[in-house]
Amino acid sequence: MSGGEVAGILVAVFWAILVSFLAVALARLAQTLRATTKLVADVTEQAVPLLADASTAVRSAQTQIDRVDSIASDVQEVTSNASALSSTVASTFGGPLVKVAAFGYGVRRAIGGRNKDVPAKQRRRTVIVGRTVPGARRAGRSDRAARTNRTDRNSRD
């Protein structure tokens, strides 16, 4: 056997090994593609009903949102009507009620002031806080107390 024949046999063996590895790789790739195809089919079978349910839920939510929007606009209208009504009631009855209350207060005050049955000690007296009424001073007051009273009066004015 010559050197060329040995080289040819080596090349043929190399090509046979290479083709064997490629055949094994292609077989594994075919298995992977079959498994992937099956997985995609299963996901599609499960996804279609889920998408239909999600679509139904979105439609239902939209219907509920439309109802809530309608309710909110009705509540806004009722609120504006109540505000207008309270303004009308306040302007219509507010002034006269204040006048009636003031008149009632004046009548009570006038009736209370003319009550002669009340003893003099129980009648109201007007008191000026911090000032001494000239008729109420004591005759035997010391000079220091009088000076203190004058300085207090001057500092307030």
ZAVO-29456 format. One line per field, with one value per residue (C-alpha): residue number from 0; residue in three letters; x, y, z. Coordinates in Angstrom, 2 decimals. Each point is the difference from the previous one (the first is absolute). Layout:
N
k c(NUM;...)
r c(ALA;...)
u c(X;...)
v c(Y;...)
w c(Z;...)
end
This chain:
157
k c(0;1;2;3;4;5;6;7;8;9;10;11;12;13;14;15;16;17;18;19;20;21;22;23;24;25;26;27;28;29;30;31;32;33;34;35;36;37;38;39;40;41;42;43;44;45;46;47;48;49;50;51;52;53;54;55;56;57;58;59;60;61;62;63;64;65;66;67;68;69;70;71;72;73;74;75;76;77;78;79;80;81;82;83;84;85;86;87;88;89;90;91;92;93;94;95;96;97;98;99;100;101;102;103;104;105;106;107;108;109;110;111;112;113;114;115;116;117;118;119;120;121;122;123;124;125;126;127;128;129;130;131;132;133;134;135;136;137;138;139;140;141;142;143;144;145;146;147;148;149;150;151;152;153;154;155;156)
r c(MET;SER;GLY;GLY;GLU;VAL;ALA;GLY;ILE;LEU;VAL;ALA;VAL;PHE;TRP;ALA;ILE;LEU;VAL;SER;PHE;LEU;ALA;VAL;ALA;LEU;ALA;ARG;LEU;ALA;GLN;THR;LEU;ARG;ALA;THR;THR;LYS;LEU;VAL;ALA;ASP;VAL;THR;GLU;GLN;ALA;VAL;PRO;LEU;LEU;ALA;ASP;ALA;SER;THR;ALA;VAL;ARG;SER;ALA;GLN;THR;GLN;ILE;ASP;ARG;VAL;ASP;SER;ILE;ALA;SER;ASP;VAL;GLN;GLU;VAL;THR;SER;ASN;ALA;SER;ALA;LEU;SER;SER;THR;VAL;ALA;SER;THR;PHE;GLY;GLY;PRO;LEU;VAL;LYS;VAL;ALA;ALA;PHE;GLY;TYR;GLY;VAL;ARG;ARG;ALA;ILE;GLY;GLY;ARG;ASN;LYS;ASP;VAL;PRO;ALA;LYS;GLN;ARG;ARG;ARG;THR;VAL;ILE;VAL;GLY;ARG;THR;VAL;PRO;GLY;ALA;ARG;ARG;ALA;GLY;ARG;SER;ASP;ARG;ALA;ALA;ARG;THR;ASN;ARG;THR;ASP;ARG;ASN;SER;ARG;ASP)
u c(0.00;1.26;-0.08;-2.81;-2.25;0.56;-0.80;-3.19;-1.07;0.65;-2.04;-2.83;-0.01;0.06;-2.97;-1.89;0.51;-1.05;-3.16;-0.84;0.27;-2.13;-2.64;-0.18;-0.25;-2.77;-1.92;0.19;-1.03;-3.01;-0.97;0.30;-2.13;-2.71;-0.06;-0.13;-2.86;-1.93;0.65;-1.18;-3.15;-0.74;0.58;-2.27;-2.74;0.19;0.54;-3.02;-2.55;1.98;-0.05;-3.74;-0.55;2.22;-1.94;-3.28;1.38;1.16;-3.43;-1.67;2.39;-0.74;-3.73;0.50;2.19;-2.72;-2.54;2.26;0.59;-3.75;-0.48;2.80;-1.57;-3.37;1.61;1.68;-3.33;-1.69;2.84;-0.33;-3.79;0.42;2.49;-2.41;-2.84;2.01;1.01;-3.64;-1.17;2.77;-0.79;-3.77;-0.22;3.39;-0.64;-3.51;1.06;2.82;-2.42;-2.51;2.75;1.21;-3.54;-0.55;3.24;-1.02;-3.42;1.54;2.49;-2.73;-2.23;2.91;1.06;-3.48;-0.40;-0.61;-0.42;3.72;1.80;2.68;2.80;-0.91;-0.18;2.86;2.68;2.46;3.55;3.02;2.90;3.20;-1.45;-1.25;-3.41;0.34;-2.89;1.43;3.37;0.73;0.67;3.04;2.12;3.76;2.06;1.86;-3.22;-1.24;3.30;-0.09;-3.54;0.96;3.02;-2.08;-2.62;2.61;1.73;-3.27;-0.98)
v c(0.00;3.26;3.29;1.38;-2.94;0.38;3.70;-0.73;-2.57;2.52;2.67;-2.47;-1.03;3.67;0.75;-3.01;1.15;3.55;-1.21;-2.18;3.00;2.09;-2.74;-0.22;3.82;0.11;-2.76;1.91;3.22;-1.78;-1.24;3.53;1.41;-2.63;0.83;3.72;-0.49;-2.00;2.68;2.80;-1.97;-0.55;3.66;1.02;-2.34;1.55;3.60;0.29;-0.61;2.26;2.80;-0.47;0.20;3.09;1.64;-0.73;1.43;3.18;0.47;-0.47;2.45;2.56;-0.41;0.52;3.06;1.48;-0.57;1.59;2.96;0.43;-0.19;2.52;2.49;-0.45;0.58;3.13;1.29;-0.74;1.75;3.12;-0.04;-0.35;2.87;2.21;-0.99;0.78;3.38;0.76;-1.05;2.00;3.14;-0.41;-0.89;1.11;3.73;-0.21;-2.63;2.23;2.89;-2.12;-1.22;3.56;1.16;-2.86;0.83;3.65;-0.93;-2.32;2.68;2.63;-2.27;-1.05;3.60;1.09;-2.75;1.88;-3.12;-0.73;1.36;2.63;-2.41;-2.46;2.59;0.10;2.61;1.25;-0.65;1.60;-2.37;1.55;3.39;1.30;1.62;3.37;-0.68;-3.37;1.29;-0.42;3.02;-1.36;-1.08;0.20;2.18;-2.99;-1.74;3.22;0.46;-3.62;0.46;3.19;-1.60;-2.97;2.30;2.08;-3.01;-1.37;3.24)
w c(0.00;-0.97;1.85;-2.17;0.73;3.78;-0.24;-1.91;2.59;2.80;-1.77;-0.57;3.68;1.05;-2.26;1.35;3.60;-0.93;-1.73;3.05;2.36;-2.34;-0.20;3.82;0.28;-2.60;1.79;3.30;-1.74;-1.50;3.49;1.38;-2.80;0.61;3.74;-0.76;-2.45;2.59;2.68;-2.28;-0.84;3.73;0.81;-2.86;1.24;3.47;-1.08;-2.25;2.81;2.33;-2.56;-0.49;3.77;0.24;-2.83;1.80;3.24;-1.76;-1.59;3.37;1.64;-2.73;0.61;3.74;-0.61;-2.22;2.78;2.61;-2.30;-0.39;3.79;0.56;-2.42;1.75;3.39;-1.32;-1.27;3.34;1.83;-2.13;0.51;3.76;0.01;-1.96;2.34;3.13;-1.47;-0.78;3.47;1.65;-1.98;0.42;3.66;1.34;0.17;1.45;2.56;1.20;0.29;1.94;2.33;0.58;0.66;2.45;1.77;0.25;1.37;2.61;0.97;0.28;2.06;2.21;0.66;1.13;2.53;3.25;2.11;0.00;3.09;-0.49;0.97;-2.77;-2.77;-2.41;0.48;-2.51;1.18;-1.58;0.48;1.33;0.88;3.28;0.10;1.83;2.38;1.02;1.34;3.64;2.09;1.88;-2.93;0.19;-2.35;-1.42;-1.10;-1.61;-1.90;-1.20;-1.23;-1.89;-1.66;-1.06;-1.47;-1.85;-1.44;-1.42;-1.70)
end
